[in-house]
Amino acid sequence: MAGVHGRERWLYVPVLGSRAGYQDMELFIDGFGDAPLADRLRIISGRCGFRS
């Protein structure tokens, strides 16, 4: 039996990059039935969407 730090305790998660996550957010917003709310959420679009 391996110790608590053994390899079998870890799950490899592949790196997809930030673009895939950003596209997921865009698809989520596009699926909203509430158009005014979707418009408000689209503030993430474009350059520097997460900067304050």
Secondary structure, 3 states (H helix, E strand, C coil): CCCCCCHHHCCCCCCCCHHHHHHHHHHHHHCCCCHHHHHHHHHHCCCCCCCC
